[in-house]
Amino acid sequence: MTTTEIPTARTPGAVPQWRAVGRLLTAEALTNLLFTTGVLLGVSGLAALMSWWRGWRLQLDADVDGFLVGFTADGVGAPLISWLLLVAIGVALSGIANVVVLACRTRVLVVAGATRRSIALGLLLTTAATALWSLLVAAVVLLVVGGGVDGAASLVGADGAGGLALAGLAGLGSYAMLTMLSLLVVALFLRWPWWVGVSALVLVWGLVPLAIALTRPGLAAALDELGDRGATGYAVALVAAALAWLVVRRAPVR
């Protein structure tokens, strides 16, 4: 990524800095994501051919979100379309990873003349672009594997086209939530010593869920139900994004 394209001052007819930064970050993220998609498709094709040769068959758990994958030797082979589900998962994870890597360059961009506000808006644009690409890949995969809208809806436990659309919105919420939480962690590492970010990770992902599960099992069950419906994804994403902005706006540049 080059930083020479970042405008440091407004001149008549100049592109606003946040648009320039957003275009710079989004272009790199989508380029990497397109490359990743191609690689995953290629690897999946080779793996499917190997499975067919060895007589393996890919078995996916009914809960696709569980990432539960195993192999058995009692089938005639693993068709390529079965591997496409893993491609959709890999593309989504790669999209989040790309946004995180770009966020780690905040100090470099600030030194190059970009404002923190422009970087934050650029990362939001990048998140939206990678989320839409991940959703598109997931939609195509589900339609191919499911053999149509009804089959795709059954794969995600939805009811018809309307339920499939709602599942897509819930998926976007989950994507936004995971990305914004990741950006919050990056902001913590940029602002304070490393042990602050590590402590936050342990607290949020380990101790807090465990404490809620042990002391308030009813609340834990309710949160799980809301999470399954995707109702909490957008709310958590907004809170995490706001906290990340409050932290990173005072991050030192060294």
C-alpha positions as CSV (number, residue, x, y, z in Angstrom):
1,M,0.0,0.0,0.0
2,T,1.3,3.4,-0.9
3,T,0.6,6.5,1.2
4,T,1.6,9.2,-1.3
5,E,-1.9,9.4,-2.7
6,I,-3.3,10.7,0.6
7,P,-4.2,14.4,0.2
8,T,-3.1,16.4,3.2
9,A,-5.0,19.6,2.5
10,R,-8.2,20.7,0.8
11,T,-7.8,22.4,-2.5
12,P,-10.5,23.4,-5.0
13,G,-11.8,20.3,-6.7
14,A,-9.7,18.0,-4.5
15,V,-11.2,14.7,-3.3
16,P,-12.0,14.8,0.4
17,Q,-9.3,13.0,2.4
18,W,-11.7,10.4,3.9
19,R,-12.7,9.3,0.4
20,A,-9.1,9.1,-0.7
21,V,-8.2,7.0,2.3
22,G,-11.3,4.9,2.0
23,R,-10.6,4.2,-1.7
24,L,-7.0,3.3,-0.8
25,L,-7.9,0.9,1.9
26,T,-10.9,-0.6,0.2
27,A,-8.9,-1.3,-3.0
28,E,-6.2,-3.2,-1.2
29,A,-8.7,-5.2,0.9
30,L,-10.8,-6.2,-2.1
31,T,-7.7,-7.1,-4.2
32,N,-6.5,-9.4,-1.4
33,L,-10.0,-10.8,-0.9
34,L,-10.4,-11.6,-4.6
35,F,-7.1,-13.3,-4.6
36,T,-8.1,-15.3,-1.5
37,T,-11.3,-16.3,-3.1
38,G,-9.5,-17.6,-6.1
39,V,-7.0,-19.5,-4.0
40,L,-9.7,-21.1,-1.8
41,L,-11.6,-22.2,-4.9
42,G,-8.5,-23.7,-6.4
43,V,-7.5,-25.5,-3.2
44,S,-11.0,-26.7,-2.7
45,G,-11.0,-28.2,-6.2
46,L,-7.8,-30.0,-5.6
47,A,-9.0,-31.3,-2.2
48,A,-12.2,-32.5,-3.8
49,L,-10.3,-34.4,-6.5
50,M,-8.0,-35.9,-3.9
51,S,-11.0,-37.0,-1.8
52,W,-12.6,-38.5,-4.9
53,W,-9.4,-40.4,-5.6
54,R,-9.0,-41.7,-2.0
55,G,-12.7,-42.4,-1.5
56,W,-13.2,-39.9,1.2
57,R,-16.5,-37.9,1.7
58,L,-16.7,-34.6,3.4
59,Q,-19.3,-34.6,6.2
60,L,-20.5,-31.2,7.6
61,D,-22.4,-30.8,10.8
62,A,-26.0,-29.5,10.4
63,D,-24.9,-26.3,12.2
64,V,-22.7,-24.7,9.6
65,D,-21.6,-22.0,12.1
66,G,-20.0,-24.7,14.3
67,F,-17.2,-25.3,11.8
68,L,-17.5,-29.0,12.5
69,V,-15.9,-30.9,9.6
70,G,-14.9,-34.5,9.4
71,F,-14.0,-37.2,6.8
72,T,-15.3,-40.7,6.4
73,A,-14.2,-43.5,4.0
74,D,-17.7,-44.9,3.5
75,G,-18.6,-42.6,0.6
76,V,-17.8,-42.6,-3.0
77,G,-16.0,-39.2,-2.9
78,A,-16.4,-35.6,-1.9
79,P,-18.1,-33.5,-4.6
80,L,-16.7,-30.0,-5.2
81,I,-19.9,-28.3,-4.1
82,S,-19.5,-29.7,-0.6
83,W,-16.2,-27.8,-0.3
84,L,-17.8,-24.5,-1.3
85,L,-19.2,-24.1,2.2
86,L,-15.7,-23.9,3.5
87,V,-14.8,-21.4,0.8
88,A,-17.6,-19.1,2.1
89,I,-16.3,-19.4,5.6
90,G,-12.7,-18.7,4.6
91,V,-13.6,-15.6,2.5
92,A,-15.5,-14.1,5.5
93,L,-12.6,-14.7,7.9
94,S,-10.1,-13.3,5.3
95,G,-12.3,-10.2,4.9
96,I,-12.1,-9.5,8.7
97,A,-8.4,-10.2,8.7
98,N,-7.8,-7.7,5.9
99,V,-9.6,-5.0,7.8
100,V,-7.6,-5.7,10.9
101,V,-4.3,-5.6,9.1
102,L,-5.1,-2.3,7.5
103,A,-6.1,-0.9,10.9
104,C,-2.7,-1.9,12.3
105,R,-1.2,0.6,9.8
106,T,-3.0,3.6,11.5
107,R,0.3,5.1,12.7
108,V,1.9,4.9,9.3
109,L,-1.1,6.6,7.7
110,V,-1.1,9.3,10.3
111,V,2.5,10.0,9.7
112,A,1.8,10.2,6.0
113,G,-0.7,13.0,6.6
114,A,-4.0,11.2,7.1
115,T,-6.3,12.2,10.0
116,R,-7.6,9.7,12.4
117,R,-11.1,10.5,11.3
118,S,-10.3,9.8,7.7
119,I,-8.7,6.5,8.7
120,A,-11.8,5.5,10.8
121,L,-14.2,6.3,8.0
122,G,-11.9,4.5,5.5
123,L,-12.0,1.4,7.7
124,L,-15.8,1.6,7.9
125,L,-16.0,1.7,4.1
126,T,-13.6,-1.2,3.8
127,T,-15.6,-3.2,6.3
128,A,-18.8,-2.6,4.3
129,A,-17.1,-3.5,1.0
130,T,-15.6,-6.8,2.4
131,A,-18.9,-7.7,4.1
132,L,-20.8,-7.3,0.9
133,W,-18.3,-9.4,-1.0
134,S,-18.4,-12.1,1.7
135,L,-22.2,-12.0,1.6
136,L,-22.2,-12.4,-2.2
137,V,-19.9,-15.4,-2.0
138,A,-21.9,-17.0,0.7
139,A,-25.2,-16.4,-1.2
140,V,-23.7,-18.0,-4.4
141,V,-22.3,-20.9,-2.4
142,L,-25.6,-21.6,-0.7
143,L,-27.6,-21.4,-3.9
144,V,-25.2,-23.8,-5.6
145,V,-24.9,-26.3,-2.7
146,G,-28.7,-26.1,-1.9
147,G,-29.7,-26.3,-5.6
148,G,-31.8,-23.2,-5.4
149,V,-33.5,-20.8,-3.0
150,D,-35.4,-23.4,-1.1
151,G,-32.4,-25.6,-0.6
152,A,-30.2,-22.6,0.4
153,A,-32.9,-21.6,3.0
154,S,-32.9,-25.1,4.4
155,L,-29.1,-25.1,4.8
156,V,-29.3,-22.1,7.1
157,G,-32.6,-23.2,8.8
158,A,-34.6,-20.3,7.2
159,D,-38.1,-20.3,5.8
160,G,-38.2,-19.5,2.2
161,A,-36.7,-16.5,0.4
162,G,-37.8,-14.1,3.1
163,G,-36.1,-16.1,5.8
164,L,-33.0,-16.4,3.7
165,A,-32.8,-12.6,3.3
166,L,-33.2,-12.2,7.1
167,A,-30.4,-14.7,7.6
168,G,-28.2,-12.6,5.3
169,L,-28.9,-9.5,7.4
170,A,-28.1,-11.4,10.5
171,G,-24.9,-12.6,8.9
172,L,-23.9,-9.0,8.0
173,G,-24.6,-8.1,11.7
174,S,-22.3,-10.9,12.9
175,Y,-19.6,-9.8,10.4
176,A,-19.8,-6.2,11.5
177,M,-19.7,-7.2,15.2
178,L,-16.6,-9.4,14.8
179,T,-14.8,-6.8,12.7
180,M,-15.6,-3.9,15.1
181,L,-14.6,-5.9,18.1
182,S,-11.3,-6.8,16.3
183,L,-10.7,-3.1,15.5
184,L,-11.3,-2.3,19.2
185,V,-8.6,-4.7,20.2
186,V,-6.3,-3.1,17.6
187,A,-7.0,0.3,19.0
188,L,-6.2,-0.9,22.5
189,F,-2.8,-2.2,21.3
190,L,-2.1,1.1,19.5
191,R,-3.1,3.2,22.5
192,W,-1.6,1.3,25.5
193,P,1.1,-1.4,26.2
194,W,0.5,-4.9,24.9
195,W,-0.8,-6.3,28.2
196,V,-3.8,-4.0,28.2
197,G,-5.0,-5.5,24.9
198,V,-4.3,-9.0,26.1
199,S,-6.2,-8.4,29.3
200,A,-9.1,-7.1,27.4
201,L,-9.2,-10.2,25.2
202,V,-9.1,-12.5,28.2
203,L,-11.8,-10.5,30.0
204,V,-14.2,-10.1,27.1
205,W,-13.9,-13.5,25.5
206,G,-13.2,-15.6,28.6
207,L,-14.0,-14.3,32.0
208,V,-17.1,-12.3,31.3
209,P,-19.0,-15.1,29.4
210,L,-17.9,-17.6,32.0
211,A,-19.1,-15.4,34.9
212,I,-22.5,-14.8,33.2
213,A,-22.9,-18.5,32.5
214,L,-22.2,-19.4,36.1
215,T,-24.1,-16.7,37.9
216,R,-26.9,-15.8,35.4
217,P,-27.7,-18.9,33.3
218,G,-31.0,-17.4,32.2
219,L,-29.2,-14.3,30.9
220,A,-26.6,-16.4,29.1
221,A,-29.4,-18.4,27.4
222,A,-31.2,-15.2,26.4
223,L,-28.0,-13.7,25.0
224,D,-27.3,-16.9,23.0
225,E,-30.9,-16.8,21.6
226,L,-30.4,-13.1,20.6
227,G,-27.1,-13.9,19.0
228,D,-28.6,-16.8,17.0
229,R,-31.2,-14.3,15.7
230,G,-28.6,-11.8,14.8
231,A,-30.3,-9.1,16.9
232,T,-27.2,-8.2,18.9
233,G,-24.7,-8.0,16.1
234,Y,-25.4,-4.5,14.9
235,A,-25.8,-3.1,18.5
236,V,-22.5,-4.6,19.6
237,A,-20.8,-3.4,16.4
238,L,-21.9,0.2,17.1
239,V,-20.7,0.1,20.6
240,A,-17.4,-1.5,19.7
241,A,-16.9,1.0,16.9
242,A,-17.6,4.0,19.2
243,L,-15.2,2.6,21.8
244,A,-12.5,2.0,19.2
245,W,-12.8,5.6,18.0
246,L,-12.5,7.0,21.5
247,V,-9.4,4.9,22.1
248,V,-7.6,5.4,18.8
249,R,-8.2,9.1,18.5
250,R,-5.6,9.6,21.3
251,A,-3.2,6.8,20.2
252,P,0.3,8.1,20.2
253,V,2.3,8.2,16.9
254,R,5.8,7.1,17.3
